[in-house]
Amino acid sequence: MDNLSRAPLYSGQIKSVGPRYCPSLEDKVVRFSEKDHHQVFLEPEGLDTYEVYCNGISTSMPHDVQEAIVNSIVGLESAEIVRYGYAIEYDYVPPTQLQPSLETKDVENLFHAGQINGTSGYEEAAAQGIMAGMNAALKIQGKEPLILGRSEAYIGVLIDDLVTKGTQEPYRMFTSRAEYRLLLRQDNADRRLMKYGYRNGLISNEQWNKLEEKERDIAGILTYLEKKHVGPDSLAKIVSRPDRTFDDVLSLDNELRQRPMSKEVREQVEIEVKYKGYIERQYTQIEKFKRMEDLRIPAWIDYSTIAEIRTEARQKLTQIRPISLGQASRISGVSPTDVSILMIYLAGKKKE
Ligand SMILES: Cc1cc2nc3c(=O)[nH]c(=O)nc-3n(C[C@H](O)[C@H](O)[C@H](O)COP(=O)(O)OP(=O)(O)OC[C@H]3O[C@@H](n4cnc5c(N)ncnc54)[C@H](O)[C@@H]3O)c2cc1C
């Protein structure tokens, strides 16, 4: 099946955009014309059926062409097609019309999540779904929205990209889109995000206490490793060597061996010690980034009155209405000079 998205819903112009990441056979033939063969995986549809899904030849060509394609494959000369491939199309609403909470800017209390925002993918939809759901609930309760930062979660990167830059083709979340990949790890998801779940009533006291205990254990062992020396080097220094592991220092130090510590705590300690330099560098970058994110832009700002900002940037800022100087700086068409002017303007307004 070919997957097309039509965009944008509200601008009056509708265009078809093919997905880059699951192209149809007809698309592949053009894009990868230098290849002389193509692999097709035959996937049985189930235990009780003779139907087979041909993975790798999604297509919306006419039925007789589809038959010719399938029958040209070695082994499938006599295969019959039970259901023909087809193209799907969907409209999406340009996600720049959303606030970072996923509430639409124009219709208060309406939240959008998933494919309607121009994304493709199960996880992309699920990630937005949980955020839009939580933020709708928070809004009803009169509370501040939950907005995850780019340095805190892939969800933060996904939503910030969508609402700041929009998308011209079905958006997929790739790890390469995140600046702070070293910190966005699976093994530290609890340490990064559980606080938000706890604050919002999704995490029990018991789970929270466990995390606090884990943090205390990690901090305690890290301090111990820094302080305790074997010969000229601290235990931390020894663990940090490429050819050494945490197990090596356990065998060197009786006191450390006696300390009760879970597998998860050991893993975190080892990662933090081994990658300390890189992790610290990322934290420094995040600090810089955060300073810009913390400089909030009030909702009442009227960009048309700031003549010093270039016309294109003024238009983009008016359209996107960023909530912070950091977000403003990521809008394409807004230059560092425009951001500086905006910063000076806001500082002046604060004084008034
Ligand atoms: C053939 C195909 C294969 C795919 N394969 C993959 C894959 O392997 N991996 C992957 O990650 N993603 C895949 N995707 C993409 C993924 O399925 C979608 O991006 C994702 O499911 C979108 O989720 P969603 O909740 O935003 O929208 P949907 O799952 O489309 O949910 C929207 C729901 O709203 C309902 N609805 C619509 N209008 C109304 C209305 N007026 N009133 C009430 N209900 C309404 C619809 O019936 C539907 O149930 C595939 C998509 C297709 C088409």
The ligand as an SDF file (V2000), in Angstrom:
LIG
                    3D

 53 58  0  0  0  0  0  0  0  0999 V2000
   -0.7010    0.4100    5.5910 C   0  0  0  0  0  0  0  0  0  0  0  0
   -0.0500    1.1210    6.7290 C   0  0  0  0  0  0  0  0  0  0  0  0
    1.0230    0.5260    7.3660 C   0  0  0  0  0  0  0  0  0  0  0  0
    1.6300    1.1720    8.4370 C   0  0  0  0  0  0  0  0  0  0  0  0
    2.6780    0.5570    9.0590 N   0  0  0  0  0  0  0  0  0  0  0  0
    3.2420    1.1210   10.1240 C   0  0  0  0  0  0  0  0  0  0  0  0
    4.2960    0.4650   10.8290 C   0  0  0  0  0  0  0  0  0  0  0  0
    4.7000   -0.6470   10.4880 O   0  0  0  0  0  0  0  0  0  0  0  0
    4.8510    1.0850   11.9070 N   0  0  0  0  0  0  0  0  0  0  0  0
    4.4060    2.2930   12.3230 C   0  0  0  0  0  0  0  0  0  0  0  0
    4.9290    2.7920   13.3220 O   0  0  0  0  0  0  0  0  0  0  0  0
    3.4010    2.9540   11.6840 N   0  0  0  0  0  0  0  0  0  0  0  0
    2.8100    2.4020   10.5930 C   0  0  0  0  0  0  0  0  0  0  0  0
    1.8010    3.0700    9.9340 N   0  0  0  0  0  0  0  0  0  0  0  0
    1.3990    4.4070   10.3970 C   0  0  0  0  0  0  0  0  0  0  0  0
    0.5150    4.3320   11.6390 C   0  0  0  0  0  0  0  0  0  0  0  0
   -0.4270    3.2960   11.4890 O   0  0  0  0  0  0  0  0  0  0  0  0
   -0.2480    5.6440   11.8390 C   0  0  0  0  0  0  0  0  0  0  0  0
    0.6050    6.7610   11.6990 O   0  0  0  0  0  0  0  0  0  0  0  0
   -0.8700    5.7000   13.2420 C   0  0  0  0  0  0  0  0  0  0  0  0
   -1.6570    4.5610   13.4580 O   0  0  0  0  0  0  0  0  0  0  0  0
   -1.7200    6.9520   13.3940 C   0  0  0  0  0  0  0  0  0  0  0  0
   -2.4130    6.8950   14.6290 O   0  0  0  0  0  0  0  0  0  0  0  0
   -3.5010    7.9560   14.9830 P   0  0  0  0  0  0  0  0  0  0  0  0
   -4.0660    7.5540   16.3060 O   0  0  0  0  0  0  0  0  0  0  0  0
   -2.9640    9.3160   14.8570 O   0  0  0  0  0  0  0  0  0  0  0  0
   -4.5940    7.8130   13.8180 O   0  0  0  0  0  0  0  0  0  0  0  0
   -5.5170    6.5970   13.4590 P   0  0  0  0  0  0  0  0  0  0  0  0
   -4.9190    5.3110   13.9290 O   0  0  0  0  0  0  0  0  0  0  0  0
   -5.8450    6.7590   12.0200 O   0  0  0  0  0  0  0  0  0  0  0  0
   -6.7840    6.8500   14.3750 O   0  0  0  0  0  0  0  0  0  0  0  0
   -7.7400    7.8140   14.0470 C   0  0  0  0  0  0  0  0  0  0  0  0
   -9.0810    7.2300   14.4570 C   0  0  0  0  0  0  0  0  0  0  0  0
  -10.0750    8.2590   14.3620 O   0  0  0  0  0  0  0  0  0  0  0  0
  -11.2360    7.6710   13.8140 C   0  0  0  0  0  0  0  0  0  0  0  0
  -12.0190    8.7710   13.2440 N   0  0  0  0  0  0  0  0  0  0  0  0
  -11.7850    9.4730   12.1140 C   0  0  0  0  0  0  0  0  0  0  0  0
  -12.7240   10.4020   11.9190 N   0  0  0  0  0  0  0  0  0  0  0  0
  -13.5910   10.2900   12.9500 C   0  0  0  0  0  0  0  0  0  0  0  0
  -14.7710   10.9850   13.3190 C   0  0  0  0  0  0  0  0  0  0  0  0
  -15.2400   11.9700   12.5910 N   0  0  0  0  0  0  0  0  0  0  0  0
  -15.3860   10.6010   14.4350 N   0  0  0  0  0  0  0  0  0  0  0  0
  -14.8900    9.6000   15.2080 C   0  0  0  0  0  0  0  0  0  0  0  0
  -13.7790    8.9200   14.9150 N   0  0  0  0  0  0  0  0  0  0  0  0
  -13.1390    9.2500   13.8030 C   0  0  0  0  0  0  0  0  0  0  0  0
  -10.7160    6.6840   12.7990 C   0  0  0  0  0  0  0  0  0  0  0  0
  -11.6900    5.7160   12.5090 O   0  0  0  0  0  0  0  0  0  0  0  0
   -9.5260    6.0980   13.5370 C   0  0  0  0  0  0  0  0  0  0  0  0
   -9.8730    4.9970   14.3260 O   0  0  0  0  0  0  0  0  0  0  0  0
    1.1580    2.4360    8.8570 C   0  0  0  0  0  0  0  0  0  0  0  0
    0.0790    3.0250    8.2070 C   0  0  0  0  0  0  0  0  0  0  0  0
   -0.5230    2.3900    7.1580 C   0  0  0  0  0  0  0  0  0  0  0  0
   -1.6970    3.0240    6.4880 C   0  0  0  0  0  0  0  0  0  0  0  0
  1  2  1  0
  2  3  1  0
  2 52  2  0
  3  4  2  0
  4  5  1  0
  4 50  1  0
  5  6  2  0
  6  7  1  0
  6 13  1  0
  7  8  2  0
  7  9  1  0
  9 10  1  0
 10 11  2  0
 10 12  1  0
 12 13  2  0
 13 14  1  0
 14 15  1  0
 14 50  1  0
 15 16  1  0
 16 17  1  0
 16 18  1  0
 18 19  1  0
 18 20  1  0
 20 21  1  0
 20 22  1  0
 22 23  1  0
 23 24  1  0
 24 25  2  0
 24 26  1  0
 24 27  1  0
 27 28  1  0
 28 29  2  0
 28 30  1  0
 28 31  1  0
 31 32  1  0
 32 33  1  0
 33 34  1  0
 33 48  1  0
 34 35  1  0
 35 36  1  0
 35 46  1  0
 36 37  1  0
 36 45  1  0
 37 38  2  0
 38 39  1  0
 39 40  1  0
 39 45  2  0
 40 41  1  0
 40 42  2  0
 42 43  1  0
 43 44  2  0
 44 45  1  0
 46 47  1  0
 46 48  1  0
 48 49  1  0
 50 51  2  0
 51 52  1  0
 52 53  1  0
M  END
$$$$
